């Protein structure tokens, strides 16, 4: 301001413009100058500027009169946008944690951004949204910690947090109209608020807002509504009916112009007779009761719609009390009718005027404290409480105008530019969900890269406060890689092999895992939805088959020195004996249990006439190279891994491809002489 201790506020209404100049001192506010000018014509309708030039002329007249009173130039002004154009969206958003975590401030900021983004989407889906809206403010109505209502979330441990949030939006052309009008008066906007917020700053003190109270600002074109509960504003509303509807019926009935009808309406509020001259030049005198009889049906309609809107925005129920401000609410019978429609006692619906201005000092003796002055003074007070304005910045090469509430950050600019919350914060890649032995498991994706932000060429964070006319460059965050892992990564998969003691010899067998019903090795890359069953055992029959041993009902089978059969399960380090047949065993799969045991087992094998060593050497082509399989009577594809040097660390989570004669195959598929085998990472 020209002098920092003075603030200049303009209440640009449908019927008139009220200018106020004052300063704050301690807990009070001093009004040093105030004036009012009616529009020459109906340059505004229902709170919307239709003729910028004429409204600008009225603003200029008010400014010049105030300059004369304070004897100094006024160059900056505080203004307010009408509730008619205000759009609010109340929505619910929720954020899940992968595991129980401590809630930090950044989490709450992210939750707010999610709420603003969701509210914006909901507003865009509204077919009646004629304007380009952008967020001008938001407030949290209620927090939830693990689905329970909490007053504050920070520093608590949670698996999920959520909030109900009310987000307010203004159309850009409405803001531009207000700026243009005051610009015609050579004024720059120092601060902008919303008319319902300005009114509530005076009419409902902070300590009253714990109660469920409605504030109704009855102007000329609109009746603006806001509702408080639990210490904050929880809802806004508006109906496009107010004092002008009453004036218009007087125009028609008494055959007068609009200005004369306004005088008749205001005069009737005192209860005295009113004298006027109609358009024919004839003088008339009417009683206040005659005016009331004419306006009561319209007043009844307005109060009905106001009450219905209050109940609607208050969640389908009435409020505990209602305060009325603005000139339109002074009409005879308004408060009584509204109390009846809200179904509350008449004493709980009242005009707010002098009684809420105890801390307001008027240095002009002729000014009377009444409800008409609540909003103009609230506009001035808002300058001290929350200085805000629209600022210009350069965002990713384009100019952008932002509503500055004093706390604007790069996140706010990015959201208005169309960036989603996902583009601003690093995202984990897609996780893999699967089961192991019936128990759900998850492999998380990797964390993505954070958004890269610079302001005026210096790298910074997305929560950096915006500076006037700054240049911001933002590269979106990225999503991390999808989760990856192999069978070998599982805790249940401890080794690639199982060892058994068979007829005194230590046998090494490949360890397989069943995935979706198929046997897979440790190199198998786990996929979404896989059903994995570990198989840390063989049956006696599977063990005999692997060793190319032929056993039948003539032979006695012992497992850990107990009688068994071919279906008996054999686990790691179990001992198995079949005493009438020896096995043709591949040398590389045998380990000595002890030197004595190995010699004795070999001696028994040579001495026994029932021992039959069966071998079958076959050539196969593996990855284009001729190799020789030997030591068994029959071979399966898994035997190929003995011939090649496969490094499982090279897989990097990729799938191992196995093909037999050009077709995909399993590890248990039979391999014959001259077959072509392929093994490679996808």
Residue pairs with C-beta under 8 A, 6 or more apart in sequence:
1 7
1 8
1 75
1 76
1 190
2 72
2 73
2 74
2 75
2 76
3 72
5 23
5 24
6 21
6 22
6 23
6 32
6 70
7 21
7 22
7 23
7 24
7 78
7 190
7 380
7 383
7 384
8 19
8 20
8 21
8 63
8 66
8 74
8 76
8 77
8 78
8 190
8 380
9 19
9 20
9 21
9 77
9 78
9 79
9 376
9 377
9 379
9 380
9 383
10 17
10 18
10 19
10 20
10 59
10 62
10 77
10 78
10 79
10 182
10 376
10 379
11 17
11 18
11 19
11 20
11 80
11 195
11 198
11 375
11 376
11 379
12 44
12 49
12 55
12 59
12 79
12 80
12 178
12 181
12 182
13 44
13 47
13 219
13 220
13 221
14 44
14 45
14 46
14 47
14 219
14 220
14 221
14 222
14 242
14 244
15 38
15 39
15 44
15 219
15 220
15 221
15 243
15 244
15 262
15 327
16 36
16 37
16 38
16 39
16 58
16 220
17 36
17 37
17 39
17 55
17 58
17 59
17 62
18 34
18 35
18 36
18 62
18 372
18 373
18 375
18 376
19 33
19 34
19 35
19 36
19 37
19 62
19 63
19 65
19 66
19 376
20 31
20 33
20 34
20 373
20 376
20 377
20 379
20 380
21 31
21 32
21 33
21 34
21 66
21 69
21 70
21 74
22 29
22 30
22 31
22 32
22 33
22 377
22 380
23 29
23 30
23 32
24 30
24 381
24 384
27 359
28 359
28 360
28 361
29 359
29 360
29 361
29 377
29 380
29 381
30 360
30 361
30 363
31 360
31 361
31 362
31 363
31 364
31 367
31 377
32 69
32 70
32 363
32 364
33 66
33 69
33 70
33 363
33 364
34 66
34 362
34 364
34 367
34 373
34 376
35 62
35 65
35 66
35 69
36 62
37 58
37 61
37 62
37 65
38 58
38 259
38 262
39 54
39 55
39 58
40 54
40 57
40 58
41 51
41 54
42 50
42 258
43 49
43 50
43 51
43 54
43 55
43 58
44 50
44 51
44 55
44 221
45 221
46 84
46 221
46 222
46 240
46 244
47 82
47 83
47 84
47 85
47 219
47 221
47 222
48 82
48 84
48 85
48 174
48 177
48 221
49 55
49 174
49 177
49 178
49 181
52 177
52 180
52 181
52 184
53 184
55 181
55 184
56 180
56 181
56 182
56 183
56 184
56 185
57 184
59 181
59 182
59 184
59 185
59 187
60 184
60 185
60 186
62 185
63 74
63 77
63 185
63 186
63 187
66 74
67 73
67 74
74 187
75 186
75 187
75 188
76 187
76 188
76 189
76 190
77 182
77 187
77 188
77 189
77 190
78 189
78 190
78 191
78 192
78 193
78 379
78 380
78 382
78 383
79 178
79 182
79 189
79 191
79 192
79 193
79 379
80 192
80 193
80 194
80 195
80 197
80 198
80 375
80 378
80 379
80 382
81 170
81 174
81 175
81 178
81 192
81 193
81 194
81 195
82 195
82 219
82 221
82 222
82 224
83 194
83 195
83 196
83 217
83 222
83 224
83 225
83 226
83 236
83 237
83 238
84 221
84 222
84 224
84 238
84 240
85 131
85 170
85 171
85 174
86 168
86 169
86 170
86 194
86 196
86 224
86 236
86 238
87 123
87 129
87 133
87 168
87 169
87 170
87 171
88 166
88 167
88 168
88 169
88 235
88 236
89 119
89 120
89 122
89 123
89 166
89 167
89 169
90 119
90 141
90 164
90 165
90 166
90 167
90 235
91 115
91 118
91 119
91 122
91 164
91 165
91 167
92 162
92 163
92 164
92 165
93 111
93 114
93 115
93 118
93 162
93 163
93 165
94 144
94 160
94 161
94 162
95 107
95 110
95 111
95 114
95 160
95 161
95 162
96 159
96 160
97 158
97 159
97 160
97 161
98 444
99 159
100 157
100 158
100 159
101 157
101 158
101 159
102 155
102 156
102 157
103 145
103 153
103 154
103 155
103 156
103 157
103 158
103 161
104 154
104 155
105 154
106 463
107 153
107 161
108 153
108 154
108 161
109 411
109 463
110 421
110 425
111 161
111 162
111 163
112 138
112 140
112 163
112 165
113 411
113 415
113 421
113 424
114 421
115 138
115 163
115 165
115 167
116 135
116 138
116 165
116 167
116 415
117 415
117 420
117 421
119 135
119 138
119 165
119 167
119 169
120 133
120 135
120 167
120 169
120 415
123 129
123 133
123 169
130 171
131 171
131 172
131 173
131 174
132 171
132 172
132 173
133 169
133 170
133 171
133 172
134 169
134 170
134 172
134 403
134 416
135 167
135 168
135 169
135 403
135 412
135 415
135 416
136 168
136 169
136 170
136 194
136 403
136 405
137 167
137 168
137 194
137 403
137 405
138 165
138 166
138 167
138 168
139 165
139 166
139 232
139 233
140 163
140 164
140 165
140 232
141 163
141 164
141 165
141 166
141 230
141 232
141 234
142 149
142 163
142 164
142 230
143 149
143 150
143 151
143 152
143 153
143 161
143 162
143 163
144 150
144 160
144 161
144 162
144 163
145 153
145 156
145 158
145 161
146 158
146 159
146 160
147 160
147 162
150 156
153 161
166 233
166 234
166 235
166 236
168 194
168 236
170 194
170 403
172 401
175 192
175 390
175 403
178 189
178 192
179 189
179 390
182 188
182 189
189 389
189 390
190 383
190 387
190 389
191 382
191 383
191 387
191 388
191 389
192 388
192 389
192 390
192 403
193 378
193 379
193 382
193 386
193 388
195 217
195 224
195 375
196 215
196 217
196 224
196 225
196 226
196 233
196 236
197 226
197 233
197 378
197 382
198 375
198 378
198 379
198 381
198 382
199 215
199 217
199 224
199 226
199 325
199 326
199 374
199 375
199 378
200 215
200 226
200 228
200 233
200 378
201 378
201 381
201 382
201 385
202 325
202 352
202 356
202 357
202 360
202 374
202 375
202 377
202 378
202 381
203 215
203 323
203 325
203 352
203 356
203 374
203 378
204 213
204 215
204 228
204 323
205 356
206 231
208 228
209 228
209 229
209 230
209 231
209 232
209 233
210 229
210 230
210 231
211 228
211 229
211 320
211 321
212 227
212 228
212 229
212 314
212 319
212 320
213 227
213 228
213 229
213 319
213 320
213 321
213 322
213 323
214 225
214 226
214 227
214 310
214 314
214 319
214 321
214 322
214 323
214 342
215 225
215 226
215 227
215 228
215 322
215 323
215 325
216 223
216 224
216 225
216 306
216 310
216 322
216 323
216 324
216 325
216 326
216 329
216 338
217 223
217 224
217 225
217 325
217 326
217 374
217 375
218 242
218 243
218 302
218 306
218 324
218 325
218 326
218 327
218 328
218 329
218 334
219 242
219 243
219 326
219 327
219 328
220 242
220 243
220 244
220 247
220 327
220 328
221 240
221 242
221 244
222 238
222 239
222 240
222 241
222 242
223 238
223 239
223 241
223 242
223 302
223 305
223 306
223 326
223 328
224 236
224 237
224 238
225 236
225 237
225 238
225 239
225 306
225 309
225 310
225 313
226 233
226 235
226 236
226 237
227 233
227 234
227 235
227 236
227 237
227 310
227 313
227 314
227 319
228 234
229 314
235 313
235 314
236 313
237 309
237 310
237 312
237 313
238 309
239 302
239 305
239 306
239 309
241 301
241 302
241 305
242 302
242 326
242 328
243 265
243 326
243 327
243 328
243 331
245 298
245 301
245 302
246 265
246 295
246 298
246 299
246 302
246 328
246 331
247 258
247 261
247 262
247 265
248 258
248 261
249 294
249 295
249 298
250 256
250 261
250 264
250 265
250 291
250 294
250 295
251 257
251 258
251 261
253 294
254 260
254 261
254 264
254 276
254 278
254 284
254 286
255 278
255 279
255 280
256 264
256 276
256 277
256 278
256 279
257 279
260 276
260 277
260 278
263 274
263 276
264 274
264 276
264 286
264 291
265 291
265 295
265 331
266 327
266 330
267 274
267 288
267 291
268 274
268 288
268 291
268 292
268 295
268 331
268 332
269 288
269 330
269 331
269 332
270 288
271 288
271 332
272 288
273 285
273 286
273 287
273 288
274 285
274 286
274 287
274 288
274 291
275 283
275 284
275 285
276 283
276 284
276 285
276 286
277 283
277 284
278 284
288 332
291 332
292 332
292 333
295 331
295 332
296 332
296 333
299 331
299 332
299 333
299 334
299 337
300 337
302 334
303 334
303 337
303 338
303 341
304 341
306 338
306 341
307 318
307 338
307 341
307 342
308 341
310 318
310 319
310 322
310 342
311 317
311 318
311 342
318 342
318 343
318 344
319 342
319 344
320 344
320 348
321 344
321 348
321 349
322 338
322 339
322 342
322 344
322 348
322 349
322 350
323 349
323 350
323 351
323 352
324 334
324 335
324 338
324 349
324 350
324 351
324 352
324 371
325 351
325 352
325 353
325 371
325 372
325 374
325 375
326 371
326 372
326 374
326 375
327 371
327 372
328 334
329 335
329 351
329 371
330 351
330 370
330 371
330 372
335 346
335 349
335 350
335 351
336 346
336 349
338 349
339 345
339 346
339 348
339 349
340 346
342 349
351 370
351 371
352 371
352 374
353 369
353 370
353 371
353 372
353 373
353 374
354 368
354 369
354 370
356 374
357 369
357 373
357 374
357 377
360 369
360 377
362 369
367 373
386 405
386 406
387 406
388 403
388 404
388 405
388 406
389 403
389 404
390 401
390 402
390 403
390 404
391 401
391 402
391 404
391 408
391 466
391 468
391 469
392 399
392 400
392 401
392 402
392 468
392 469
393 399
393 400
393 402
393 413
393 466
393 467
393 468
393 469
393 470
393 471
393 472
394 400
394 469
394 470
394 471
394 472
395 413
395 414
395 417
395 472
395 474
396 417
396 472
396 473
396 474
398 417
400 413
400 416
400 417
402 408
402 412
402 413
402 416
402 466
404 466
407 465
408 465
408 466
409 462
409 463
409 464
409 465
409 466
410 453
410 455
410 460
410 461
410 462
410 463
410 464
410 466
410 472
410 474
411 424
411 462
411 463
412 466
413 466
413 472
414 423
414 424
414 462
414 474
415 424
419 474
419 476
422 477
423 451
423 476
423 477
424 451
424 462
424 476
424 477
425 450
425 451
425 462
425 477
426 447
426 448
426 449
426 450
426 451
426 477
426 478
426 480
427 448
427 477
427 478
427 479
427 480
428 444
428 445
428 446
428 447
428 448
428 479
428 480
429 445
429 446
429 448
429 479
429 480
429 481
429 482
429 483
430 445
430 482
430 483
431 442
431 443
431 444
431 445
431 482
431 483
432 442
432 443
432 482
432 483
432 484
432 485
432 526
432 527
432 528
433 440
433 441
433 442
433 528
433 529
434 440
434 441
434 442
434 443
434 526
434 527
434 528
434 529
434 530
434 531
434 532
435 441
435 530
435 531
435 532
436 490
436 492
436 532
436 533
436 534
437 492
437 532
437 533
437 534
442 483
443 483
443 484
443 485
443 526
444 483
445 479
445 480
445 481
445 482
445 483
446 480
446 481
446 483
447 480
448 477
448 478
448 479
448 480
449 477
449 478
450 477
451 462
451 474
451 475
451 476
451 477
452 459
452 474
452 475
453 459
453 460
453 461
453 462
453 464
453 472
453 473
453 474
453 475
454 460
454 472
454 473
455 464
455 466
455 467
455 470
455 471
455 472
456 467
456 470
456 471
457 471
462 474
466 472
484 525
484 526
484 652
484 653
485 525
485 526
485 653
486 522
486 523
486 524
486 525
486 526
486 648
486 651
486 653
487 493
487 513
487 515
487 520
487 521
487 522
487 523
487 524
487 526
487 532
488 496
488 522
488 523
488 648
489 526
490 532
490 534
492 534
492 536
493 511
493 513
493 522
493 534
495 511
496 510
496 511
496 521
496 522
497 508
497 509
497 510
497 511
498 508
498 509
498 510
498 511
498 536
498 537
498 538
498 572
499 506
499 507
499 508
499 509
499 572
499 573
499 591
500 506
500 507
500 509
500 538
500 543
500 570
500 572
500 573
500 574
500 575
500 576
501 507
501 573
501 574
501 575
501 576
501 593
502 543
502 547
502 575
502 576
502 577
502 583
503 576
503 577
503 578
503 582
503 583
503 601
503 604
504 593
504 597
504 598
504 600
504 601
505 585
505 590
505 591
505 592
505 593
505 597
505 598
505 601
506 590
506 591
506 592
506 593
507 543
507 547
507 585
507 589
507 590
507 591
508 588
508 589
508 590
508 591
509 538
509 543
509 546
509 589
510 521
510 638
510 641
511 522
511 535
511 536
512 519
512 520
512 521
512 535
512 638
512 667
513 519
513 520
513 521
513 522
513 524
513 532
513 533
513 534
513 535
514 520
514 532
514 533
514 534
514 535
515 524
515 530
515 531
515 532
515 533
516 530
516 531
517 531
518 666
519 535
519 666
519 667
519 668
520 667
521 638
521 641
521 656
521 667
522 648
523 646
523 648
523 651
523 656
524 655
524 656
525 651
525 653
525 654
525 655
525 656
526 532
536 571
536 572
537 569
537 570
537 571
537 572
538 546
538 569
538 570
539 566
539 567
539 568
539 569
539 570
540 557
540 559
540 564
540 565
540 566
540 567
540 568
540 570
540 576
541 566
541 567
543 570
543 576
544 550
544 551
544 566
544 578
544 583
547 583
547 584
547 585
547 589
548 583
548 584
548 585
548 614
548 632
548 633
548 634
549 578
549 581
549 582
549 583
549 584
550 581
550 612
551 557
551 566
551 578
551 581
554 580
555 578
555 579
555 580
555 581
556 563
556 578
556 579
556 580
557 563
557 564
557 565
557 566
557 568
557 576
557 577
557 578
558 564
558 575
558 576
558 577
558 578
558 579
559 568
559 570
559 574
559 575
559 576
560 574
560 575
561 575
561 577
564 576
570 576
580 610
581 610
581 611
581 612
582 604
582 605
582 608
582 610
582 611
582 612
582 613
584 612
584 613
584 614
584 615
584 631
584 632
584 633
585 631
586 631
586 632
587 631
588 631
588 642
592 598
605 611
614 633
615 630
615 631
615 632
615 633
616 630
616 632
616 633
616 634
616 635
617 628
617 629
617 630
618 628
618 629
618 630
618 635
618 671
618 672
618 673
618 674
619 626
619 627
619 628
619 629
619 673
619 674
620 626
620 627
620 628
620 629
620 640
620 671
620 673
620 674
620 675
620 676
620 677
621 627
621 674
621 675
621 676
621 677
622 640
622 643
622 644
622 677
622 678
622 679
623 644
623 677
623 678
623 679
623 680
627 643
629 635
629 639
629 640
629 642
629 643
629 671
632 639
634 670
635 670
635 671
635 672
636 667
636 668
636 669
636 670
636 671
637 658
637 660
637 665
637 666
637 667
637 668
637 669
637 671
637 677
638 667
638 668
639 671
640 671
640 677
640 679
641 679
644 679
646 679
650 681
651 681
652 681
654 681
654 682
655 681
655 682
656 679
656 680
656 681
656 682
657 664
657 678
657 679
657 680
657 681
657 682
658 664
658 665
658 666
658 667
658 677
658 678
658 679
659 665
659 677
659 678
659 679
660 669
660 671
660 675
660 676
660 677
660 678
661 675
661 676
662 676
662 678
671 677
